[in-house]
Amino acid sequence: MTGIVGEFFDLKADTDADILAMQVGDFYEFFDDDAELVAEELDLKVSQKSSHGSSYPMAGVPVEDLTPYLTALVERGYRVAVADQHETGDGHAREITRVVTPGTLLERTDADSQYLGAVVAAEDGYGLAFADVTTGRFHVSSAAGEDAEDRLLAELYRFDPVEVLPGPELRAEDALLERLRNRTDATFTLHTAESFAPGRARRRLRQQFGEETVGSVGIETEATVQAAGAILSYVEETGVGVLSSMTRLQTRSSGDHVALDGTTQRNLELTETMQGDRSGSLLDTIDHTATSAGRRLLSEWLTQPRQSIDELQRRQSAVQALAEAAIERERIQDLLSGTGDLERLASRAASGSADARDVRAGIETLGLLPELLDLVETNETLGGSALPDVLSRPDRERVESLRAELDAALVDDPPGTITEGGIIARGYDDELDEIIESHEEALRWIETLDEREKRRHGITHLTVDRNKTDGYYIQVGNSETDAVPEEYERIKSLKNSERYTIPELDEREREILRLEESRHELERELFEEIRETVSAHAELLQSVGRVLAETDVLASLATHAVRNDWSRPTLRPSGPLRIEAGRHPVVEQTTEFVPNDLALDDDRQFLIVTGPNMSGKSTYMRQAALITLLAQIGSFVPARSAEIGVVDGIYTRVGALDELAQGRSTFMVEMQELSNILHSATEDSLVILDEVGRGTATYDGISIAWAATEYLHNTVRAKTLFATHYHELTSLGDHLERVGNVHVAVDESSGDVTFLRTIREGPTDRSYGIHVADLAGVPEPVVERSREVLERLREEKAIEARGGGGEPVQAVFDLGSGEFATAGTEPPRSADGSRAGASGLSDDQRAVLDAISELDVNETPPVELLATVQEWQDRLQDD
C-alpha cells in the first residue's frame, strides 16, 4: 500500500511500540486501530481516511499540542512511537525519531522522580540499576545472600520505578517475576537480551561514565553491570536523547545507609499510606519544600536514612540554624519558590526539548546561588552552620560564567516556542543584529506609510494593515475611493471600503518576509547552540540543582520543627534509644496526642507491649521507629528530648498483607516477614513486631512468638518492641534478663472502659476485646452473649485455680440448636437421634470438641469467633 496510510503501516511495522503518532503537516495523525484506541483513551474525534479504495479510522492532534496527549498515553502504560516529518528534495519524508515509554517520558511537570529500572538475576543474587531520565540520576545496587529476594523487593519499593527491564534469566523465573509484577505498578518491558550481555554492558558503562568512574564507585557484581548497561542501551534505542545528562554514577552502599525492607517502608507509610495515598504519609506531613527538586530529595532521604553521624550532625546544625533564623529562613524559601528545576533542565537540553523559557528559568535559578550564599554568610547563626559549605560546593566562578553567557544570549521574556522569533537578545550575534535592524527599518517604513499616503493624496479614511489572506494592504473608505490614484491596484472589495496595494508595499512585504524567515532560521540555529551549551554543562547544572534542593529540604525540616515543637536529638554511634514525651509525627497532626516515654538500652533491649486493641500500642511502636528514622535523616524529632543510638536497619512486622492471589496466606506472609527479620537484623537494628503467630492455632502461635522472642533476645540482641495479645509471653520478663514489660493503661473507675493512651510499666492480663467489638459496631446480642461466655470462662478458671470444689462450669455449644448450655445439661443427640457419649463420637465430632476445648474465647475477636463456630456447625452437619 502506498500513500500516507501505507507509510503509517510501514513505519508501525518497524517498531514494537503500542501506538504510532505520525506527523502529517501540522498534525500528528493516528490511523486504524491506533486511532480507535487513542480516541477511546483521550476522547478524540474519529474521522475516516480513504486510501486505495479502503477507509481507515483517523484521529489527530496539532503538532504543538502533542505533549499532553503523549504524556496521558504513556502514563496509562502505552509505548508511543513518534514519527517526525522533514523536508527532502522530493517533498516530505518521515521516520521514527523516538519511542516514548513510562521510563523515558521527559515531559513530567510534577515533583516526583521517574525511575527506569533493570533487574538481572544471578546465582548469588540480583543486580539492579535505576535511572531517572528527567534528572540524569543513575543508581546501581545489588542484592545478595539468603534474603536477596527481600532486598530486591526493598530496592524496587524504594525507587518505585515506572518501568522495569527484566534480564533474560529473570524472565525464566515465572514465580518471582509474577511476584515483582504484583508488588509494583511498573510496566515490565522485555528489552533485547543482547543489551544485557556482560561485555557489551561493561563497554557501555565505561563509555558513558569513564573507566575511572566505573572502577572507583565499586560496582560489586557482574549482574549490576549488566543491569546498568541494559538501561543505557534502552535509553539510547528509544531516542530520548538524554545520555549526555547522565553524568554521575552512584552506588548504594549498605555500610552507610539504614536497611529498610519493602515491608518496613510500607508499614511506616513513609511516602504513601497503606492504601496507596500520599495524603497521610510521613512525606506529605513534613513536606514544606518550595521546589520539585526539594520534594524529590526529601523523599530520597526518608527512604535512604544514613548511619554517618558526621553527615547527620552536619544536617542537624543547618536545621537548627534555620529554625533559629526565622526571617532568613522565610527569605530563603521565598527565593527558592521561584526557581527552575536545573536537573530536569539538563535532561531536556540534552534531548533537544528545552525551550527558551526553560533556559531563562535556569538562568534566573543560577543567579540565586550567590544571592543565597551571601544571605547565609552574612547571618551569624546561619554562617556558623553547615549551610555555607552546602552552597559552596559548585564552582562559583563557573556558575557565574555560565549564567552570564546564557543571560547575554536570551531576552528577558522569551516566547513559548523557538519558531516565533524574538528569542535572542540584541548584541549577542552581529549577523542577527543586522537582520533585526533591517527588519525593523522595513516595519517602520510600513508603519508610517498611511500618514505619507494621506498627505500625498488628501485621503482621510486610509489605513495600512496586514492579515494572513491579503498580506499588507491599503484600505480606503468607499466615500473616498474616487481620490485613489491610478497606481493603487484593487485587491478586494468590502461592504464599506476597498483594499489596494502598490508596488512599493509589495516589495517591502517581500523584504519583510525574507528578513523574518532569515531571522527565525538564524535564531533557531543560535538557540540550538545555546541549548548545546546548557547540555555541555549538565554536570554543573545538576550540582547546583542538588545544593539548592538540599537547602530546600533543610529549610523544610526546620519549618516543620518550629511549627510542631520538635527537638534536636542526640546521636550516638550505637547504644540506647531514649525518648522523652515522644509523639507520632503524623498522628499528632490529626488528634490531641498523648506523649509517651521509651527507654531501650543494654540492660533492657526488648520490650513486650500489652494492652487492648485500639489503645495505641501500634502507634507507640511506630512512633519509636519514625523518631529513629527522622533522626537518621538529620531531622529534629517529635519529642521533648531524644537520645538515639544510630541503627543499621529498621525492621517491622505489622499486620499481614493478604497475598492469596500469589498463593500465599496471611500466615505465610507473616512467617516470611518474621524470617526476614530474624535473618537480617543485627544487634544495632531496631525491630518492631506487632503480633506474631496470630494466624494459626493458639498454642502454635504462642510457641512461635515465644521462640522468636528468645532468639531476638539471646542471638540477635536487637532493640525490639513486641506488641502481643499472648499474655503468657509477659512471663518472659522474669526469665530473660533484658526483657521488660510495658502496657497501655486503661481506666475502669467509672464503670466504662477508657483507653488512656499512656504507657506504664509492667504487663496487663486483659485485652478488652469485647469492648473493642462493641466500639466496632458488633450487634448487641453478640456482644452481650460474649460477655456471658467470658464470665463463665473466668468462673471456670477461678474454680480450677482453687483446686476444684464442684463440677466445673464450662461453656458448651449445643450442636443441634445452636444455643449455649452449661455442662451438666443433657448432652446433644447424635445424627441417629441417640444420646452421644464420649465413646460414641465420630472423628469430626472429636476434632470439634478438641478445638472447643483449646479455643481462647477471651483472645479471639468476636467476628472470628462467629466464623469459627459456623465452621464447626458445617462440619458437624456434614458428619
Secondary structure, 3 states (H helix, E strand, C coil): CCHHHHHHHHHHHCCCCCEEEEEECCEEEEEHHHHHHHHHHHCCCCEEEEECCEEEEEEEEEHHHHHHHHHHHHHCCCCEEEEEEEEECCEEEEEEEEEECCCCCCCCCCCCCCEEEEEEEECCEEEEEEEECCCCEEEEEEEECCCHHHHHHHHHHHHCCCEEEECHHHHHCHHHHHHHHHHCCCEECCCCHHHHCHHHHHHHHHHHHCHHHHHHCCCCCHHHHHHHHHHHHHHHHCCCCCHHHCCEEEECCCCCECEECHHHHHHCCCCCCCCCCCCCCHHHHHCCCCCHHHHHHHHHHHHCCECCHHHHHHHHHHHHHHHHCHHHHHHHHHHHHCCCCHHHHHHHHHHCCCCHHHHHHHHHHHHHHHHHHHHHHCCHHHHCCCHHHHHCCCCHHHHHHHHHHHHHHECCCCCCCCCCCCCECCCCCHHHHHHHHHHHHHHHHHHCHHHHHHHHHCCCCEEEEEECCCEEEEEEEHHHHHHCCCCCEEEEECCCEEEEECHHHHHHHHHHHHHHHHHHHHHHHHHHHHHHHHHHCHHHHHHHHHHHHHHHHHHHHHHHHHHHCCECCEEECCCCEEEEEECCCCHHHCCCCCCEEEEECCCCCEEEEECCCCCCHHHHHHHHHHHHHHHCCCCCECCCEEEEECCCEEEEEECCCCEHHHCECHHHHHHHHHHHHHHHCCCCEEEEEECCCCCCCHHHHHHHHHHHHHHHHHHHCCEEEEECCCHHHHHHHHCCCCEEEEEEEEECCCCCCEEEEEEEECCCCCCCHHHHHHHCCCCHHHHHHHHHHHHHHHHHHHHHHCCCCCCCCCEEECCCCCCEEECCCCCCECCCCCECCHHHCCHHHHHHHHHHHHCCHHHCCHHHHHHHHHHHHHHHHHC
